[in-house]
Amino acid sequence: MLGMKKGMSNKEVADLLEMVAAAFEIKDEDFFRVRAYKNAAASIEHLSSQLKDVWDADKLEEIPGVGPSLAQHLDELIRTGRVKHFEQEVKGLPLGMFELMKLEGVGAKTAYKLASEFDLKDEKTAIDRLRRQILAGKIKELQGFGEKTEDELLKAIGSVQSGSDRLLLPEAEAIAEEVVEYLRSSGLCEKIEVLGSLRRRAATVGDIDLAVMTDKPTELMEYLLKFKGIKKVLSTGSKTTMFIHSSGRQVDVKTQSKDRWGSMLQHYTGSKLHNIHLRKLALEKKMSLSEHGIKKGGKLFKYAGENEFYEALGLKYIPPELREDSGEIEASIKGGLPDLVELKDIKGDLHMHTNIEIETSHDMGMSSVSELLNMAESLGYEYIGLSDHNPKMKGLSESARVKVVKKRNEAIDKEIASSESSVKIFKGMEVDIRPDGRLAVSDEVLGLLDYAVVSIHASFRQSKEEATERVLRAFDHPRVKIFGHPTGRMLNKREGLDYDWERVFEECRRKRIAVEINSSPERLDLPDMLVRQAVKTGVLLVINTDAHEASSMKGMRYGVGVARRGWAEASNIINTWPYKRVEKWIES
């Protein structure tokens, strides 16, 4: 029913609320009730964090448009994977109508009419069956429809069928960089910038939007249309060209003149909720905002830079990562925006894996210690922490596991002795937290390490209470210094574990255990909303790459993006510290 299930994405939950709003509309329910559900759907779709992370932090009612009643429904959905009230509201409606509402220009009543007329009860086949009815000339026979409607519906169907799940950051970057490189080769671009969720460094990205500063927009767009990566042109003009990339993703390229560049960047970076708040602020000052500038008293003021745009509204510049309407506008007014951590602040990486041949519980790394040192040196690091997975549990006795770790440490020492690198090495280990909270290695093994990164790699179906007790028990050993990829989530694949975050963060703060922001693009874990909660709690954070090959160490920027979205400053991140301070923390 309704496609409800546990672990729904923000977009899926937003679609569900739109479905319920549509049911209200068909039944001619109160307009304000319909609008409330639609507003809540928009808020959830554009959240900077996963809805489940907001639920973890017990902040559902802080989402714009979500009141106590809807918060209870969302709580039921996250806990059980269904909402009885929602099921009752849509009972008796042709389910195919909800799929048709994904088509551009198709509202609830049109979708209901089409689904009822053509008996579209199956959500999975509704759009394809409608397409066949259009091609058979059946739509124009309906009262109120015609050939123009058929053409519009076919275009909308084509657009929907070209889409897929949201992209991870590197996937989105790769598409954007391919287009950017091609555009730069034209010699017609003064500047190019990514826009939208990619510029805000959100965990996942939908379509790719690019802005180009040029004084020859027509020539640039003509050049763009020759790009071999274009699968299908959706629309084109001197201001905007929209096309389907060979990857199947939609790419929008927008041009702007130098004098309006700042206005365009601000407008299309978003987020939607941030811009709505700015427009409200502008209206109070009798101004109106657009991609072209700020209009006041009938006069349009243009802005070449975003700094000037925000200053005109009485605000300090707000970095893109913070533009989520989560208090950044109020902080800007009061001069209280954080001095966000930057990639250049990072002095080391404390979670990575080598190719030293030992029997580990999980996958080995693919690079040697020397290769990792060389990469660290090229990145300007002072230190790295080698944290291979612990020895496997099955098939090895306790004494054998001790020997494995000693063998690994000896191999590291040998590499250090033959290296001319000035980068310092800490001997860590990533240790599994077993389902009952015990660590997967003995005290004797832990005694051979400088520190342990404790992580969960299995048993993700525990209750919130069980998972909380599990990790709190794991924090008991003094060698435990880092809580690795805390929720265990895998973006687009697996939801993470639930914890009582107040208890977990308080224990980490008290024991000075650093909570990891794992930079692996498929993880980006700790999620940004929980990073912000950790910062407020005074918890130490560490940004690590969890690299399994040397080149992955370059992915530190993804974790820095998460930290920035979580309002973290360099002072909150331990691997912005110099070597001696980190050494002292590890030894404490």
C-alpha positions as a printed NumPy array, in Angstrom:
array([[  0.   ,   0.   ,   0.   ],
       [  1.363,   3.391,  -1.089],
       [  4.853,   1.935,  -1.411],
       [  5.436,   2.634,   2.297],
       [  8.392,   0.924,   3.904],
       [ 11.067,   1.481,   6.521],
       [ 14.13 ,   3.412,   5.493],
       [ 12.396,   5.701,   2.984],
       [ 14.457,   8.508,   1.48 ],
       [ 13.481,  12.161,   1.967],
       [ 12.133,  12.242,  -1.595],
       [ 10.052,   9.113,  -1.004],
       [  8.553,  10.563,   2.19 ],
       [  7.859,  13.854,   0.396],
       [  6.123,  11.925,  -2.404],
       [  4.049,  10.077,   0.202],
       [  2.87 ,  13.349,   1.779],
       [  2.03 ,  14.672,  -1.694],
       [ -0.067,  11.536,  -2.223],
       [ -2.002,  12.115,   0.976],
       [ -2.48 ,  15.786,   0.039],
       [ -3.805,  14.609,  -3.343],
       [ -6.281,  12.318,  -1.596],
       [ -7.491,  15.301,   0.463],
       [ -7.827,  17.331,  -2.747],
       [ -9.88 ,  14.66 ,  -4.53 ],
       [-12.186,  14.506,  -1.522],
       [-12.441,  18.331,  -1.511],
       [-10.953,  18.537,   1.961],
       [-10.119,  21.869,   3.573],
       [ -7.682,  23.892,   1.412],
       [ -5.411,  24.646,   4.361],
       [ -5.086,  20.973,   5.194],
       [ -4.034,  20.217,   1.627],
       [ -1.536,  23.072,   1.639],
       [ -0.106,  22.039,   5.016],
       [  0.778,  18.58 ,   3.703],
       [  2.257,  20.03 ,   0.527],
       [  4.365,  22.506,   2.508],
       [  5.605,  19.723,   4.775],
       [  6.448,  17.63 ,   1.702],
       [  8.525,  20.481,   0.237],
       [ 10.344,  20.999,   3.532],
       [ 11.24 ,  17.318,   3.877],
       [ 12.359,  16.977,   0.258],
       [ 14.773,  19.887,   0.697],
       [ 16.101,  18.955,   4.128],
       [ 19.889,  19.133,   4.392],
       [ 19.906,  15.846,   6.319],
       [ 18.108,  12.528,   6.023],
       [ 14.684,  12.611,   7.706],
       [ 15.729,   9.68 ,   9.856],
       [ 18.673,  11.712,  11.176],
       [ 16.244,  14.483,  12.165],
       [ 14.114,  11.857,  13.905],
       [ 17.233,  10.506,  15.644],
       [ 17.851,  13.989,  17.014],
       [ 14.178,  14.228,  18.138],
       [ 13.681,  17.357,  16.015],
       [ 10.795,  16.424,  13.668],
       [  8.707,  19.372,  14.851],
       [ 11.541,  21.754,  13.98 ],
       [ 11.028,  20.959,  10.277],
       [  9.067,  23.86 ,   8.739],
       [  5.443,  22.835,   8.206],
       [  5.579,  19.774,  10.482],
       [  3.306,  20.16 ,  13.482],
       [  2.643,  17.752,  16.374],
       [  0.046,  15.657,  14.478],
       [  2.151,  15.165,  11.355],
       [  5.233,  14.558,  13.509],
       [  3.376,  11.642,  15.117],
       [  2.561,  10.211,  11.671],
       [  6.201,  10.553,  10.568],
       [  7.349,   8.904,  13.779],
       [  5.016,   5.975,  13.03 ],
       [  6.336,   5.779,   9.466],
       [  9.994,   5.695,  10.518],
       [  9.38 ,   3.176,  13.298],
       [  7.003,   0.804,  11.512],
       [  7.233,   1.534,   7.795],
       [  3.526,   2.42 ,   7.531],
       [  0.949,   5.005,   8.67 ],
       [ -2.557,   3.67 ,   9.238],
       [ -4.096,   7.138,   8.847],
       [ -2.481,   7.601,   5.416],
       [ -3.685,   4.181,   4.267],
       [ -7.238,   5.063,   5.272],
       [ -7.141,   8.396,   3.441],
       [ -6.164,   6.891,   0.059],
       [ -8.404,   3.844,   0.346],
       [-10.56 ,   3.426,  -2.755],
       [ -8.486,   5.716,  -5.011],
       [ -6.752,   4.263,  -8.122],
       [ -3.126,   4.005,  -7.015],
       [ -1.872,   4.706, -10.528],
       [ -2.944,   8.337, -10.115],
       [ -0.154,   8.97 ,  -7.625],
       [  2.46 ,   7.865, -10.124],
       [  0.919,  10.132, -12.78 ],
       [  1.333,  13.089, -10.426],
       [  5.101,  12.795, -10.919],
       [  4.527,  14.098, -14.442],
       [  5.13 ,  17.811, -14.971],
       [  1.826,  19.72 , -15.094],
       [ -0.359,  16.864, -13.83 ],
       [ -2.242,  17.732, -10.667],
       [ -4.301,  15.547,  -8.383],
       [ -7.649,  15.921, -10.173],
       [ -6.165,  15.417, -13.653],
       [ -4.276,  12.349, -12.433],
       [ -7.456,  10.98 , -10.838],
       [ -9.447,  11.51 , -14.04 ],
       [ -6.823,   9.775, -16.212],
       [ -6.313,   6.889, -13.777],
       [-10.059,   6.346, -13.418],
       [-10.76 ,   6.584, -17.152],
       [ -8.047,   4.081, -18.122],
       [ -8.223,   1.88 , -15.011],
       [ -4.64 ,   2.626, -13.956],
       [ -4.555,   0.796, -10.62 ],
       [ -0.92 ,  -0.36 , -10.691],
       [  1.672,   2.296,  -9.753],
       [  4.441,   0.401, -11.559],
       [  2.7  ,   0.337, -14.94 ],
       [  0.589,   3.512, -14.801],
       [  2.921,   5.836, -16.706],
       [  3.753,   3.315, -19.41 ],
       [  0.068,   2.425, -19.884],
       [ -0.811,   6.115, -20.111],
       [  1.888,   6.562, -22.759],
       [  0.304,   3.788, -24.825],
       [ -3.105,   5.438, -24.531],
       [ -1.601,   8.726, -25.758],
       [  0.044,   7.051, -28.751],
       [ -3.279,   5.368, -29.563],
       [ -4.941,   8.807, -29.656],
       [ -7.216,   8.071, -26.683],
       [ -6.36 ,  11.121, -24.538],
       [ -7.599,  13.759, -26.976],
       [-10.985,  12.029, -26.998],
       [-11.522,  12.934, -23.337],
       [-13.455,  16.089, -22.518],
       [-11.061,  18.92 , -21.691],
       [ -8.069,  17.281, -23.373],
       [ -6.577,  17.712, -26.849],
       [ -3.51 ,  17.249, -29.06 ],
       [ -1.562,  19.901, -27.141],
       [ -2.238,  18.024, -23.903],
       [ -1.011,  14.806, -25.513],
       [  2.266,  16.462, -26.564],
       [  2.795,  17.92 , -23.091],
       [  2.116,  14.569, -21.429],
       [  4.534,  12.734, -23.756],
       [  7.258,  15.267, -22.979],
       [  6.61 ,  14.922, -19.246],
       [  6.726,  11.118, -19.472],
       [ 10.032,  11.254, -21.344],
       [ 11.523,  13.493, -18.662],
       [ 10.424,  11.201, -15.812],
       [ 11.619,   8.042, -17.547],
       [ 15.109,   9.525, -18.038],
       [ 15.578,  10.003, -14.284],
       [ 16.867,   7.669, -11.536],
       [ 18.068,   7.778,  -7.936],
       [ 20.117,  10.66 ,  -6.585],
       [ 23.835,  10.674,  -7.252],
       [ 26.669,  10.442,  -4.783],
       [ 28.932,  13.501,  -4.772],
       [ 31.785,  12.035,  -6.879],
       [ 29.307,  10.84 ,  -9.507],
       [ 27.726,  14.296,  -9.72 ],
       [ 31.14 ,  15.963,  -9.759],
       [ 32.332,  13.748, -12.608],
       [ 29.394,  14.732, -14.815],
       [ 29.744,  18.414, -13.92 ],
       [ 33.499,  18.406, -14.525],
       [ 33.076,  16.827, -17.958],
       [ 30.686,  19.588, -19.021],
       [ 32.81 ,  22.302, -17.371],
       [ 35.962,  21.122, -19.15 ],
       [ 34.177,  21.189, -22.486],
       [ 32.751,  24.673, -21.9  ],
       [ 36.143,  26.031, -20.841],
       [ 37.636,  24.783, -24.106],
       [ 35.352,  27.242, -25.928],
       [ 37.344,  30.248, -24.753],
       [ 34.018,  32.016, -24.157],
       [ 33.768,  31.567, -20.364],
       [ 35.022,  34.027, -17.767],
       [ 33.833,  31.894, -14.837],
       [ 31.964,  28.599, -14.327],
       [ 30.365,  27.47 , -11.068],
       [ 28.246,  24.499, -10.012],
       [ 24.901,  25.324,  -8.428],
       [ 22.217,  23.745,  -6.267],
       [ 22.792,  20.833,  -3.924],
       [ 26.185,  20.108,  -5.505],
       [ 27.469,  23.536,  -4.506],
       [ 25.913,  23.138,  -1.053],
       [ 27.788,  19.806,  -0.759],
       [ 24.66 ,  17.834,   0.121],
       [ 25.161,  14.092,   0.679],
       [ 23.37 ,  13.247,  -2.583],
       [ 22.643,  15.262,  -5.731],
       [ 19.77 ,  15.198,  -8.216],
       [ 20.182,  17.113, -11.479],
       [ 23.37 ,  19.02 , -12.35 ],
       [ 23.131,  22.813, -12.647],
       [ 25.958,  25.031, -13.92 ],
       [ 26.334,  28.804, -14.172],
       [ 28.589,  30.413, -16.762],
       [ 29.732,  34.03 , -16.8  ],
       [ 30.055,  35.128, -20.422],
       [ 29.518,  38.166, -22.616],
       [ 28.758,  35.894, -25.592],
       [ 25.885,  33.684, -24.4  ],
       [ 24.514,  32.83 , -27.862],
       [ 27.895,  31.663, -29.158],
       [ 28.513,  29.689, -25.966],
       [ 25.208,  27.833, -26.219],
       [ 25.85 ,  27.04 , -29.869],
       [ 29.182,  25.577, -28.805],
       [ 27.522,  23.589, -26.003],
       [ 25.097,  21.94 , -28.437],
       [ 28.08 ,  20.297, -30.154],
       [ 29.07 ,  18.521, -26.912],
       [ 29.284,  14.781, -27.573],
       [ 28.005,  14.011, -24.074],
       [ 24.518,  15.254, -24.941],
       [ 22.012,  12.435, -25.294],
       [ 18.965,  14.619, -25.844],
       [ 18.358,  18.385, -25.845],
       [ 15.29 ,  19.299, -23.795],
       [ 15.359,  23.036, -24.508],
       [ 17.896,  25.638, -25.552],
       [ 18.321,  29.399, -25.744],
       [ 20.933,  32.07 , -25.062],
       [ 20.139,  32.07 , -21.322],
       [ 19.563,  28.385, -20.538],
       [ 20.153,  25.036, -22.183],
       [ 18.725,  21.885, -20.63 ],
       [ 19.812,  18.459, -21.818],
       [ 20.008,  14.802, -20.866],
       [ 23.638,  13.788, -20.408],
       [ 24.888,  10.448, -21.745],
       [ 24.761,   9.241, -18.119],
       [ 20.988,   9.754, -18.168],
       [ 21.175,  12.783, -15.878],
       [ 19.665,  16.151, -16.663],
       [ 22.128,  19.035, -16.893],
       [ 21.056,  22.687, -16.959],
       [ 23.573,  25.307, -18.117],
       [ 22.67 ,  28.937, -17.365],
       [ 24.527,  32.025, -18.595],
       [ 24.81 ,  35.391, -16.911],
       [ 26.636,  38.667, -17.393],
       [ 29.392,  39.794, -15.024],
       [ 27.297,  42.503, -13.345],
       [ 24.579,  39.993, -12.299],
       [ 26.835,  37.036, -11.494],
       [ 26.454,  37.228,  -7.7  ],
       [ 22.66 ,  37.399,  -7.949],
       [ 22.534,  34.293, -10.129],
       [ 24.858,  32.276,  -7.877],
       [ 22.791,  33.106,  -4.821],
       [ 19.445,  32.416,  -6.502],
       [ 20.324,  29.02 ,  -7.959],
       [ 22.487,  27.743,  -5.108],
       [ 19.427,  27.657,  -2.865],
       [ 18.288,  25.868,  -0.902],
       [ 14.612,  26.469,  -1.611],
       [ 13.83 ,  27.099,   2.068],
       [ 16.823,  29.44 ,   2.468],
       [ 15.642,  31.494,  -0.515],
       [ 12.051,  31.603,   0.745],
       [ 13.318,  33.007,   4.051],
       [ 15.444,  35.581,   2.205],
       [ 12.45 ,  36.673,   0.114],
       [ 10.41 ,  37.145,   3.285],
       [ 13.221,  39.225,   4.781],
       [ 13.413,  41.265,   1.572],
       [  9.656,  41.931,   1.548],
       [  9.926,  43.364,   5.068],
       [ 12.469,  45.805,   3.633],
       [ 10.182,  46.495,   0.613],
       [ 12.565,  44.686,  -1.719],
       [ 12.105,  41.81 ,  -4.15 ],
       [ 14.753,  39.262,  -5.119],
       [ 15.515,  37.456,  -8.371],
       [ 18.403,  35.898, -10.248],
       [ 18.962,  39.341, -11.781],
       [ 19.402,  41.277,  -8.544],
       [ 17.384,  43.135,  -5.917],
       [ 14.577,  45.472,  -6.891],
       [ 13.742,  48.392,  -4.616],
       [ 11.515,  51.339,  -5.397],
       [ 11.132,  50.167,  -8.958],
       [ 14.906,  50.135,  -9.539],
       [ 16.924,  46.965, -10.097],
       [ 20.251,  46.785,  -8.269],
       [ 22.708,  44.323,  -9.784],
       [ 25.398,  42.402,  -7.882],
       [ 28.603,  40.987,  -9.331],
       [ 29.369,  39.083,  -6.128],
       [ 27.366,  37.199,  -3.51 ],
       [ 28.968,  39.189,  -0.69 ],
       [ 27.38 ,  42.403,  -1.958],
       [ 24.045,  40.647,  -2.489],
       [ 23.854,  39.503,   1.135],
       [ 25.14 ,  42.864,   2.413],
       [ 22.297,  44.617,   0.584],
       [ 19.906,  42.573,   2.741],
       [ 21.761,  43.507,   5.909],
       [ 23.454,  40.122,   6.183],
       [ 26.985,  38.819,   6.425],
       [ 27.966,  36.446,   3.606],
       [ 26.518,  32.969,   4.228],
       [ 28.644,  30.068,   2.876],
       [ 26.749,  27.766,   0.468],
       [ 26.962,  24.752,   2.81 ],
       [ 24.902,  26.601,   5.447],
       [ 22.076,  27.74 ,   3.193],
       [ 19.4  ,  25.38 ,   4.5  ],
       [ 17.215,  27.735,   6.567],
       [ 18.435,  26.119,   9.764],
       [ 19.315,  29.294,  11.652],
       [ 22.023,  30.641,   9.357],
       [ 20.053,  33.786,   8.432],
       [ 19.41 ,  34.647,  12.08 ],
       [ 23.082,  33.966,  12.901],
       [ 24.156,  36.192,  10.021],
       [ 21.994,  39.054,  11.26 ],
       [ 23.54 ,  38.74 ,  14.74 ],
       [ 27.091,  38.295,  13.396],
       [ 27.229,  34.787,  14.849],
       [ 28.076,  32.62 ,  11.845],
       [ 30.788,  30.011,  12.516],
       [ 34.279,  30.264,  11.05 ],
       [ 33.907,  27.021,   9.123],
       [ 36.682,  24.457,   8.885],
       [ 38.503,  24.417,   5.531],
       [ 40.384,  21.684,   3.696],
       [ 43.632,  23.574,   4.195],
       [ 43.186,  23.23 ,   7.988],
       [ 43.574,  19.43 ,   7.857],
       [ 46.946,  18.181,   9.085],
       [ 46.44 ,  14.422,   9.044],
       [ 44.193,  11.413,   8.472],
       [ 43.707,   8.812,  11.21 ],
       [ 41.691,   6.096,   9.469],
       [ 43.15 ,   4.25 ,   6.469],
       [ 44.03 ,   0.714,   5.435],
       [ 47.298,  -0.797,   4.148],
       [ 48.033,  -3.777,   1.923],
       [ 50.065,  -5.518,   4.639],
       [ 49.116,  -9.174,   4.231],
       [ 47.458, -10.213,   7.465],
       [ 44.235, -12.126,   8.093],
       [ 41.776,  -9.311,   8.76 ],
       [ 38.079,  -9.427,   9.549],
       [ 37.204,  -7.304,   6.506],
       [ 38.784,  -6.089,   3.291],
       [ 42.455,  -5.11 ,   3.198],
       [ 43.797,  -1.911,   1.713],
       [ 45.429,  -1.807,  -1.698],
       [ 48.355,   0.558,  -1.055],
       [ 51.634,   0.093,   0.775],
       [ 52.682,   2.155,   3.772],
       [ 55.181,   3.969,   1.534],
       [ 52.456,   4.879,  -0.957],
       [ 50.255,   6.199,   1.832],
       [ 53.169,   8.24 ,   3.221],
       [ 53.902,   9.694,  -0.2  ],
       [ 50.284,  10.704,  -0.649],
       [ 50.203,  12.227,   2.836],
       [ 53.323,  14.232,   2.011],
       [ 51.794,  15.499,  -1.229],
       [ 48.74 ,  16.642,   0.758],
       [ 50.933,  18.518,   3.234],
       [ 50.049,  16.306,   6.206],
       [ 52.105,  16.043,   9.374],
       [ 50.841,  12.564,  10.331],
       [ 48.684,   9.6  ,   9.392],
       [ 47.115,   6.807,  11.392],
       [ 47.22 ,   3.293,   9.937],
       [ 44.092,   1.472,  11.065],
       [ 43.738,  -1.869,   9.305],
       [ 40.795,  -4.029,  10.321],
       [ 41.271,  -6.263,  13.341],
       [ 42.341,  -9.919,  12.816],
       [ 39.467, -12.19 ,  11.854],
       [ 37.596, -13.93 ,  14.673],
       [ 36.989, -17.346,  13.115],
       [ 39.866, -19.742,  12.543],
       [ 42.386, -17.831,  14.653],
       [ 43.189, -18.449,  18.314],
       [ 43.807, -15.525,  20.642],
       [ 47.569, -16.085,  20.544],
       [ 47.41 , -16.212,  16.724],
       [ 45.606, -12.853,  16.634],
       [ 48.309, -11.342,  18.808],
       [ 50.919, -12.65 ,  16.379],
       [ 49.011, -11.145,  13.442],
       [ 49.089,  -7.683,  15.021],
       [ 52.765,  -7.983,  15.951],
       [ 53.549,  -9.022,  12.376],
       [ 51.664,  -6.033,  11.056],
       [ 53.432,  -3.621,  13.433],
       [ 56.815,  -5.017,  12.426],
       [ 55.95 ,  -4.483,   8.765],
       [ 55.037,  -0.86 ,   9.516],
       [ 58.315,  -0.316,  11.409],
       [ 60.253,  -1.748,   8.473],
       [ 58.539,   0.657,   6.071],
       [ 59.2  ,   3.595,   8.394],
       [ 62.888,   2.687,   8.656],
       [ 63.31 ,   2.678,   4.887],
       [ 61.267,   5.835,   4.284],
       [ 62.649,   9.344,   4.017],
       [ 59.228,  10.876,   4.65 ],
       [ 58.832,  13.423,   7.431],
       [ 55.204,  12.336,   7.941],
       [ 54.693,  10.706,  11.348],
       [ 52.793,   7.424,  11.745],
       [ 50.413,   6.3  ,  14.485],
       [ 49.681,   2.571,  14.697],
       [ 45.949,   2.289,  15.028],
       [ 43.426,  -0.406,  14.196],
       [ 39.772,  -0.439,  13.188],
       [ 38.126,  -2.751,  15.694],
       [ 34.663,  -4.244,  15.283],
       [ 32.063,  -3.563,  17.937],
       [ 30.332,  -6.891,  18.406],
       [ 26.513,  -7.038,  18.862],
       [ 26.812,  -7.132,  22.658],
       [ 29.289,  -4.224,  22.752],
       [ 32.423,  -6.271,  23.306],
       [ 35.377,  -5.41 ,  21.119],
       [ 36.61 ,  -7.98 ,  18.612],
       [ 40.128,  -8.052,  20.073],
       [ 41.592,  -8.703,  23.507],
       [ 43.267,  -6.273,  25.878],
       [ 46.599,  -7.782,  24.826],
       [ 45.995,  -6.812,  21.197],
       [ 44.758,  -3.35 ,  22.17 ],
       [ 47.95 ,  -2.924,  24.195],
       [ 49.959,  -3.242,  20.968],
       [ 48.212,  -0.214,  19.444],
       [ 48.502,   3.54 ,  19.784],
       [ 44.72 ,   3.821,  19.463],
       [ 41.596,   2.033,  18.23 ],
       [ 38.887,   3.197,  15.843],
       [ 35.797,   1.275,  16.966],
       [ 33.145,   0.658,  14.304],
       [ 30.05 ,  -1.392,  13.581],
       [ 30.017,  -3.578,  10.467],
       [ 27.179,  -6.01 ,  11.247],
       [ 23.88 ,  -6.45 ,  13.165],
       [ 22.158,  -3.268,  11.972],
       [ 18.669,  -4.283,  13.08 ],
       [ 19.119,  -3.613,  16.779],
       [ 16.702,  -1.351,  18.599],
       [ 17.727,   2.142,  19.597],
       [ 18.241,   1.016,  23.186],
       [ 20.29 ,  -2.058,  22.215],
       [ 22.477,  -0.081,  19.813],
       [ 23.077,   2.635,  22.404],
       [ 24.157,   0.172,  25.087],
       [ 26.289,  -1.599,  22.489],
       [ 28.425,   1.423,  21.644],
       [ 28.59 ,   2.752,  25.202],
       [ 30.104,  -0.554,  26.32 ],
       [ 32.631,  -0.363,  23.482],
       [ 33.828,   3.027,  24.738],
       [ 35.044,   1.551,  28.036],
       [ 38.585,   0.673,  26.924],
       [ 41.154,   3.514,  27.244],
       [ 42.686,   2.678,  23.833],
       [ 39.396,   3.603,  22.143],
       [ 39.932,   7.065,  20.706],
       [ 37.669,   7.254,  17.643],
       [ 34.078,   6.153,  16.992],
       [ 34.216,   5.23 ,  13.286],
       [ 31.405,   5.837,  10.758],
       [ 28.967,   6.039,  13.68 ],
       [ 25.574,   5.25 ,  12.143],
       [ 26.914,   2.651,   9.711],
       [ 24.729,   4.029,   6.942],
       [ 25.422,   3.461,   3.242],
       [ 23.825,   6.173,   1.13 ],
       [ 21.112,   4.943,  -1.256],
       [ 21.584,   1.43 ,   0.164],
       [ 21.253,   1.136,   3.935],
       [ 19.907,   3.216,   6.793],
       [ 22.117,   3.588,   9.818],
       [ 21.572,   2.542,  13.406],
       [ 19.532,   4.569,  15.881],
       [ 21.105,   5.735,  19.134],
       [ 20.235,   7.878,  22.081],
       [ 22.563,  10.541,  20.734],
       [ 22.505,  12.631,  23.897],
       [ 23.956,   9.703,  25.844],
       [ 26.416,   8.73 ,  23.116],
       [ 27.693,  12.263,  22.616],
       [ 27.933,  12.921,  26.347],
       [ 30.007,   9.755,  26.862],
       [ 32.289,  10.709,  23.961],
       [ 32.673,  14.207,  25.367],
       [ 33.451,  12.904,  28.852],
       [ 36.01 ,  10.351,  27.648],
       [ 37.397,  12.629,  24.9  ],
       [ 36.598,  10.088,  22.204],
       [ 36.474,  11.706,  18.767],
       [ 33.375,  11.003,  16.678],
       [ 34.323,  10.393,  13.067],
       [ 33.049,  12.157,   9.997],
       [ 33.824,   9.441,   7.483],
       [ 34.647,  11.02 ,   4.114],
       [ 33.831,   7.959,   2.011],
       [ 31.187,   9.369,  -0.374],
       [ 28.951,   6.337,   0.109],
       [ 28.959,   6.972,   3.863],
       [ 29.432,  10.672,   4.765],
       [ 28.849,   9.517,   8.301],
       [ 28.374,  11.284,  10.823],
       [ 25.476,  13.021,   8.992],
       [ 25.604,  16.823,   8.968],
       [ 22.661,  17.423,  11.309],
       [ 24.264,  15.171,  13.922],
       [ 27.609,  16.928,  13.374],
       [ 25.883,  20.128,  14.383],
       [ 24.456,  18.479,  17.484],
       [ 27.906,  17.129,  18.348],
       [ 29.425,  20.594,  17.973],
       [ 26.809,  22.052,  20.325],
       [ 27.54 ,  19.271,  22.835],
       [ 31.279,  19.981,  22.771],
       [ 32.215,  16.614,  21.289],
       [ 35.576,  16.201,  19.559],
       [ 35.278,  15.352,  15.867],
       [ 37.741,  13.851,  13.398],
       [ 37.464,  13.848,   9.605],
       [ 38.937,  10.664,   8.124],
       [ 38.906,   9.179,   4.642],
       [ 38.804,   5.46 ,   5.575],
       [ 41.024,   5.137,   2.493],
       [ 41.643,   1.651,   1.135],
       [ 44.029,   3.001,  -1.476],
       [ 46.298,   6.043,  -1.474],
       [ 44.313,   8.03 ,  -4.048],
       [ 41.214,   7.861,  -1.822],
       [ 43.016,  10.105,   0.662],
       [ 42.17 ,  12.94 ,  -1.731],
       [ 38.529,  12.443,  -0.747],
       [ 39.047,  14.39 ,   2.488],
       [ 37.113,  17.267,   0.871],
       [ 33.874,  15.294,   1.087],
       [ 34.163,  14.97 ,   4.85 ],
       [ 35.135,  18.625,   5.171],
       [ 31.941,  19.473,   3.281],
       [ 29.887,  17.504,   5.814],
       [ 31.688,  19.233,   8.691],
       [ 30.965,  22.637,   7.178],
       [ 27.292,  21.739,   6.709],
       [ 27.295,  20.802,  10.396],
       [ 28.629,  24.255,  11.374],
       [ 31.975,  22.818,  12.524],
       [ 35.029,  25.015,  12.987],
       [ 38.66 ,  23.908,  12.872],
       [ 38.732,  23.96 ,  16.672],
       [ 36.107,  21.18 ,  16.718],
       [ 38.219,  18.851,  14.527],
       [ 41.19 ,  17.046,  16.085],
       [ 43.024,  16.424,  12.814],
       [ 43.442,  20.153,  12.398],
       [ 45.764,  19.889,  15.417],
       [ 49.553,  19.65 ,  14.999],
       [ 51.255,  16.288,  15.513],
       [ 52.388,  16.874,  19.119],
       [ 48.901,  17.789,  20.277],
       [ 47.367,  14.726,  18.595],
       [ 50.098,  12.554,  20.121],
       [ 49.304,  13.935,  23.571],
       [ 45.566,  13.286,  23.067],
       [ 46.235,   9.691,  21.966],
       [ 48.445,   9.067,  24.994],
       [ 45.983,  10.606,  27.46 ]])
